[in-house]
């Protein structure tokens, strides 16, 4: 589910993202913000916009000024889900007739709306509409690519899919903490670069005590009565078969609904995704 606080922190450089003349090609530019968030262009019902490409967003989200001209304002469809912090969210559901993204047309895609504005950002583009479309995120070339040939690599990671009635879609994988403890994490490009959240329940497993760690109490942007406690610390390592981050700064989050949640940039500089076959290909 989308994270409003992270979106609000996006650098204003997103506002100068320009539409590319290559919009109808199989490669489209990624504007990588200093925070590591990925900004892409898409056209929804003939209306162009700039969107955060968010593998942890679950569902396409369009903000107030962008969504007001898209179609009906009322709906009897809705989705109830949970933010990573465990906060329950019930959001309205609509269907877009047509989205043009990287030169490809996507029909009848679920989306939600939210009553907020961010300079230079019109919402989130998430994974459900790409279930049948392989794609590559190339951090070096700063491109999002729909490959013409089927993805392949000797370095392949298995992923798991998390869905709600096929209306939303997130991706998960297994990693090792301290080269010992295997946990399942959400892969969230919407968290920017080098973001590592772990469940507070893992502190005992890792032999970490709360005393001495920095405590952050974070109020929900949706309900000020909801406060999440976060403990800032570090661990020895987090790793996959092909990537390791030593001594990452981590946040232990009370109520986290996952064992962990991380950004994707640390997995590799060029990542290929096949959601249908549940694979990530490390292509760098």
N, C-alpha and C positions, 0 to 999 in steps of 0.2 A: 504494500500500500504506500502511496506517495508520501514523502516526508516534507512538510511545508517549511520547517526550520532550515533544512539544508538548501531548499530552493531559494529562500530569502537571502542566503549568504552568497549567492552567485555574484561573481564580479561584474561590474557594469560594462566590462568589455564585451559582454554578450550583445549589447545594444548596437554595436558597430558591425555585427556579423552580416555580410552581404550575400544576396542571392547569387548563385553561381550560374553561369551560362551552361554548365554541364549537368543541370538538374535532371535532364532526361537521359543521362548516360547511366552506365552500371556502376559508376563511382560517384560519390557525392562527398563534398568536403565535410570534415569534422572540425569545428572550431573548438579547440581544447582550451578551456579557460585556465587561468593560473591555479584554480582550485582542483583542476582535473576533471571537471564536469564536461560532458560532450554535448555540443550544440549542433543540431542538424536542421535542415530545411525540409518541410513537407507542405503539401497542398491538400486542404481538407474542404470538400464541397466547393472547389474552385478558389478557395481563399488561402493565400500563402502565409506561412508563419515560421518562426524559429522555435525549436523545441529542444529540451534536454532529452537525450537518448538515455533511457533509464531502464536497465535490465532488472532493477528491483522495484519498479513502479507498479507492476501488476496489471495495469490497464491504462489505456490512453487517457490523458487528462487535459482538458482545454480550459484556460483561464477566462475570466469574466468578459473582457472586451472582445477576445477572439471568438468565444462561444456564442455571443449574443445573436449573431447572424446565421448560425448553423442550422437551426431548425426549431422544433417545438421546445418550449420552456418548461412544460410539465410532462411528467411521465409516471406511470404506475410501476415501472421496473426499478429495482434497486439491488444493491449488493451490500451485504454485511460482511466485514472482514476486520482484521486487526492490524494496527500499526506494529512495527517491530518491537515497540516498547510495551505492547499488550493492550493499548488503548483501542476500544471498540469503535469502529466507524461504520456508519450506514450512509452510502452515497447513491445519488440518482444514476440511472443507466439510460443511455441513449445509443442509437446506432447511426454511424456515419454511412452515407450511401457510397461515397468514394473517397479514398485517400490516395494521392500520388506521392510515392516516396521512392527516391532514387530511381526514377523512371518507370516504376512498376505500379500498377493500379491494384488497390485492395478494396474489396467490396464488403459492405455490411459488417463493419467492425464496431464492437462495443466501445463506448467511451463514457467518461464521467466529466462533470464540470465542477469548478470551484470558484467562489466569489472572492477573488483576490487578483492583484495586478503586480507584475514584476517587469521592470523596464527591460525591453529587449527579448523577453521570453514569453511565449504564448501558451506553454504547457509542457506536457511530457509525451514522448512517443515511447511506448513500452512493447513488450515481446509478443502478445497474442497474435497479432497479424502476421508475424514472421515465422509462425510454426512450420509452414511448408516452404520457407525460403531460406536457403543457406546465406550467411552473411559473414563478412570479415570486418573487424575493427583493427585498423592499422594506425597505431600511435605515432610511428615514425613519419609516414607519409601524410598523416592527418586526413585519412579517408575512411569512409564506410563503403564497402564493396559488396555487390551481389556477384559472386564468381560465375563464370560461364561453365566451368568444369566442376565436377563434384570435388568437394574438399578431401584432402588426404594429407597425412603426415605420419611420421614414425612416433611423434609425440602426441598422444591422444588422452584426454581426460574424460571420464564418465561424469555425466551430470544427471540429476533427478529433476523432474518437473513438479511444481506445486500449482494446482489450479483450483478455481471455484467455478464449477459448472461450465468450464471452457470459456467463461467470461473474462477471467484474469489468468495470468501465467507468470510465474517466477521460476528461477533456476537455482539449484543447489548442487553442492559437491562435497566430497570428503577431503579433509586436510589433517595434517598432524601438528599437534602442539608439542613443543619441546622434544620433537622427534620420538614421541611416545604415545600421546593420547589422540586417538582418532575421533574427530567430531564432524558433524554435518553443518555446513554454513550456507547462508544465502549469498549469492553473487550479485552485487549491487553497484553497477556503474554510476548510479545516481548519488552515491556517497562521495564522489570525487576520487582523489588519489590517496593511497596509503591510509585507508580507513580500516580499522580492525576493532570490531565489537565482539565481545564474548559474554556469555551468560554469567551473571554473578555467581551462579551455582557451581561454576568451574573453579572458583578461587580455592576451595578446599582441596579439590583434586590436584591443583597445581602447587599447593602448599603456600598460598599467598594469603596474608592476613590484611584485613581492611585497615587496621591501625597503621598510620604512616602514609597511606595513599591519599591523594587529593580527592576530596568528595565534591561532586558537582550535583546540585539539585536543580533539575530542569522542569519548568512548568510547561504543560501542553499548550500549544497554540490554539487548540480547539476547546479546551476545558481547563481553566486556571486552577481548578480544584485537583487536577491530576498532576502529581509531581513524581518524576522518575529520579531515583538516586543512581548516580554513575560514579564509579571509582576509576581514577586514571592511574595506570601503572605500566609495567612492561613484563614481557615473558622472554624466555631464551630464544624461541624461534617459532615460526609458522611455516609450513612447507607442503608442497605437493611432490609428485615424482619428478617434476621438471623445474620447480622454482622454490627458493627458500628466502625468507626474510629473517635476518638475525636481529634479535633484540628489538622487535617492533614495539612501538608505543600502542597500548591497547586500552580500551574502555570496557570495564566490567559493568554490565547494565542489569539492574534489578528488573525482573519481569520480562526480560527479553524472550520473545516467543520462539527463538531459534537457539541452537547451541552456539552459533556464531553468525556474524554478518560482516562481509568485507567488501572492499572495492575490488575491481578486476585488473587494475593496471599492473599489479605485482606478478600476475600469472605469465605475462609475456608482452612483447612489444607489438606482436601481430597475432591476433586471435581469430580463429574461424569457428563459427557456431552452426551446428546442425541440431535444431531443437527436436525435430521429429525422431531422429535416431539417438538423441540424448548424448551428444558428443561435443567437446571443445577440442579443436586442433591448434596446437602451438606451432605457428608458422614462421617464427623469427629464427 
